[in-house]
Amino acid sequence: MPPGRTAPRVPGAERSTIEDVAHAAGVSVATVSRALRGLPNVASSTRARVEEAARDLNYRPDPNAARLATGRRSRTVAVVVPFINSWYFANVIAGAEAVCADGGYDVLVLTSPSPASRADPVGGLLGGDRQVDGMIFVEVALESDDIDELERLGVEVVTIGQRTDHFPALSIDNVAIGRLAVEHLVALGHRRIGVIAGQAEDPEHFDVPGQRIEGARQALADAGQRLDDDLVTAGQFTIEGGYRAAQVLLARTDRPTALFALSDEMALGALLAARDLGLDVPADLSLVGVDDHEVAEVIGLTTVRQHVVEHGAIAARTLLRQLSGGRRSTLRRGAPISVDEAELVVRRSTQAPAAGAAARS
């Protein structure tokens, strides 16, 4: 049997899930969902591999299972994000949607401002005509009034990012992500490292940029170095923002020999800025991103891979278990949900600094 494949389930065994098919085919749950629904943007070889895995596992979506088990009336899950024009949030939504579809649930995507700009509790997002059985909050902060309202409504909740004492939470170790990226640069010999950061949506509740920068500080401190705060510039988690931040950092007479961008989108902007300034990546500048965006492999970007689609899938699977009554007692009180650790993917955008540059740093 080829690597990554699993044997078909025996008759009477627990029903195969979309995640089983994804594991067997070596793809994400979102790709399985697209392939089996005949949607575009799936390579024919990938579609064939997914279909074969589904046949081997005797996989059949069961849209009635969740409804029969729970007796809920809407069969709808809301995924709440700060904004949707982001690669990260779009991929979390894709993972959640695939698992929810497998369980017979529709997905409603909502956007929510920060608590500081929100007039009503987050339950007000639903309005009078939006009935949902569960909600997944992705880096959207919940205040005590929000939590009270959600519990009053009887809505099951899973969070990604924020930890509370009330709901299961999927937390990513962003300090470890920062450490991985900068430890790689330090090991190559870089000492003067710039950081292209972003503005936290709600630093009081979770500060993803701050945590990744802290990881960078720790990696440099372990090497007897320090992070120069003058080399930390906001990039707003966009390509344009990364471009502008890199222009600022690379225009310095004491420019850094390496940049750590807190997202691949900002890293792409930095790559374009370096080329416009006549700098070669990696001969003149090493560059590391975060996420493993689809374009990262194409441009040869070294990055810290997050399993973003799987984060959405895991959150959705946890929520559906709660809706069916499974593991609710153990997950109710803010229990952390385990996820695969981030991993460094080394490509051609990083190398040791030139001898003269290393000496100046």
N, C-alpha and C positions, 0 to 999 in steps of 0.2 A: 504494500500500500504506500503511495507517495507520501513524503514528509508533510506534516501539517494536517493530514487527513485522519479521521477517526472512523472506527468501525460502525456500521449501521446499528441502530438501537434494536434490541431484541423486542419481540412482541410483548406487550404488557408493561414495558418500561415506561418511566416518566416521559411525557411528551417532549420531543425535541423543541428547542427554542431557536429564535433567530440568532441568538448569540452562539449557539452550538454550530449553526451553519457557518457563521462568520469565522469561527475558530478553525473549522475544518477546511474552509476555502482559503484561509489566510488573508481575509479582507475585513473591513469594518462592517458593523451592522447596517450602517447607512448604505453601503454599497450593495449588501445583500438585498435590502429593501428595494433599492432602485432596480437591481437586476431582475428580481422576481416579479416586479410590477411592470417590466418592459419599458422602463423610462430611459431616456437618452443619457449620453455621457458615461456609458459603461462599455469598456472594450469588449469585443466579441469573445475573446479568449477568457476574460474575467467572468462574463455572463455565463459561459459554458461551464467554467469551474464551479461557480455558485450553484447552477442548476444541478450539476452532478452531485455536489455535496448535499443539496436538499433531498435529492432522490435517495442517496445512500443512507441518510438519517431519517428517511420517511417523514420529512418535515412538512407540516401543513399548518398554516395560520388558523387560529381558532378564535374568530371574532366574537363568538358567543360565550367563551369561557369566563372572561372577567365579568360580563354582565350577569351571568347566572350565579357566579360565586358571591357577588357583592349586593345584588339587588339595587344598585345605584341607578339613578334616573337619567343622567346625562351622558355617561361614557365619554367624558371629555376631561382632558388634563390641560391646565394652563402652564406654559413655560414663560416666566417673567424675566426679562433682560433689561439692562439700562438702555440699550439701543441695538438695532438689528444690523446696521451697516458695518459689521465687523466680522472678519474671518473667524475669530474665536467663537463668538456667540452663535454665528450661523452654523458652525460645526457641532456645537453642543446641542443646538436645537435639532439638527439632523439625526444625531444619535438617539435623542429622546423620542423623536417622532417615529423612528424605525421600531423601537421596542414597544411603544404605545400602540402602533398599528398592529403589531404582532399579537398584542393583548386585546384587541378590539376597541381601542380608545382613539378618539380624535384628539388632535393637539391644537390648542388655541395659543398663539404667540401674542404676548402683551409686553408693552414697554412701560417702565416706571421710573420717574425721576427720583432723585435722592430724597431722604426723609426731610432735609432742610427745606426743600421746595414743594413738599407734598402737603396739601391742605387737609386731606382726609386719610384715615388709615388705609393701608394697602388693599384691604378687602374691598374698598370702594372702586378699585379697578374693574371689579366684576359687574358693577351696575345692577340694575334690577332684572335684566333679561339674560345675564350670562351665568349660567349654572355650571359649575365644574365639580368634579369629584376630588381632584387633587391639584396641587400646584408645586412647581419646581422653580425656586428663586435662584437665578444665576448671578452672583455678585450684585444682588439687590439687597440693601440693608433693611432689616426688619426691626422696628422699634417696639417697645412694650405694647403700645396701642395697636400696632399691626398684629402682633401675636395674639392679643386678646380678641381682636375681631375675627381672626382666622379660626380660633378655637370656638368662638361663639357660632360661627357658620358651620362648624363641623367638617372643615376641609382638611384633608391630609396634606402634609407638606414635607418636602425635602429641600435642603438648601445646598448650594455649591458656593463655597467661599466663606460665608459667615457661619460661626458656631453659636448656637443658642442652647439653652437648657430644655428646649421643648421639642425640637424636631431633629431627625437624623440629618447629618451634615457630611458632605463630601468636601474634604479639605486637601488642597494641593500644597506640598512643601515648597513654597516659592524661595525660601532661603537656600534650600538645597539646589534649586535651579540656578540661582546666582552663583553659588559656589562652583558648580560643575563648569559653567561657562568660563569663569575667570581662572579657576585652577588650570584649565587647559591652556589659556593664554600665558599664565605664569610659568607653566612647565616648558613652554616654547621659548621662554626668555624675556617675555614682555614685562615691563615694570610700569611704564606710563600708559595707563589704560583709561580711555574715555568711556562714559556710559551715556547711552541715549535712552532716557527714561520716559515716563508718561505721568499724567496726573491721575492720582487715585480717585475713583468715583466717590468713595466714602471712606477716607482714611481712619475715621473713628472706629469703624467696624471691621474693616479689612483693607490693608494697604499693600496690594500686590506689588506695585513698583518699589515701595519702601522695603519690602521683604527681599526682593531680588537684589536690590542695592546692598542690603545688609549682608547677603551671601557673598557679594563681590568684595565687600570690605573684609569679611572673614578670610576669604581666600588670599587676599593680599597681605593681611596681617600674619597669616601663617607663614608667609614667605619673607616676613620682616619688612614689608612695604605698607604703604597706606594709600587709600583712595583719595585723590585730590578732588575736593568738592568743586573746584573750578572746572573740572572736566566732566561734570554731570549736567546734562542739558536736556530739557524736555522735548520729546518728539511726538507726544499726543497719540501714540499707537497708530499712526497712519504713515503711508509712504511719503506723502508730502512733508509731514512733520519730521520724519527721519532724515529726509533730504536737507531740510533747513537746519536741523540740529547738527548734522555732520558738517555742513558748510561752516558753521560757527566754530566747531572744534578743530577742523582741519585747516582753518585760516590762521590759526595761532602759530607764532614763530616756534613755540615749544610744543608743537602738535603731538598728540598721542601716537604711539606705534600700533595700537590696536583699539578697536571699538567693540564694546558689548552693547548690543541693542536688545531691549527687553521684549521685542517681538520681531518676527521675521519681516513683517511689513515695514517696520522702521529700518531694519537692516537692508532691505531692498532700496529704500530711499537713500541710505548712507552709501551703498554701493554706487548708485547713480551719481551722487555728489562727488565721490572720490574720483570717478572717471571724468567728470566735468572739470575737475581741478587738475587733471593730468596725473593722478596717482594710480599706481597699479595695485590691485588687490590679488594676491597677498604680498607682493614684493615690497611695496611701500607701506601697506596697511593691512593688518589682519582684522577679520570681521567675524563676529559670532552673533547669532540671533537666538530666538526662542520660539518653539511651536512645531517646527518641521512642516511649514506651509507647503502646499503642492509645488510652488515655484522654487522652493529651497533646493531641491535636487537638481532642477534644471540649471540654476545659476551657480551650482557648486557651493552653496552656503553651508558652512559649519554651523550647527544649531543644537539646541537642547530640545529633544523631541518630547512633546506632551501627547498623550493619547486622548486628544480632545473629544473626538466623536465618541470614544468609549466612556468618557466622563458623563456625557449626556445619557448614554445607554445605561450606565450603572445607576445614575440617579433615577431614571425612569423605572428600571427594574425594581429598585428599592421601594419606590412609590406604589407600584402595582402590587408588590407583596403586602404593603400596608393596607391597600384597598381590599385585598382578599383576606385580610386578617392574619397573614403569616408574619412572624417575627415582630409583630407590632410592639409587644411589651419590652423587647430587648433594644429596639431601635428608637423608642419614643423619646427618651431623655437625652437628646443631643448626642447620641452615639456617633462616633466617627465612622465613615464608610471607607474601607480600604480601596485604593486605586493603584494601578501599576506606577512604579517610580519613573520619573523622567530619566532620559538617557542621552548622553552626548553622542552626536553623530558628526564625525569629522569628515569634512570635504575639503575642497581646494581653496577656500577663502582664508585659511590660516596657515602660517608658517613662522619660523623663527625670524625675529627682526634682523635687519641688516646690521653689521658689526658697529658701524658708526651710530646708528639710531639707538641700538641697545646701550651703548656707552653713555649717550646723552640722557637716556631715561633713568 
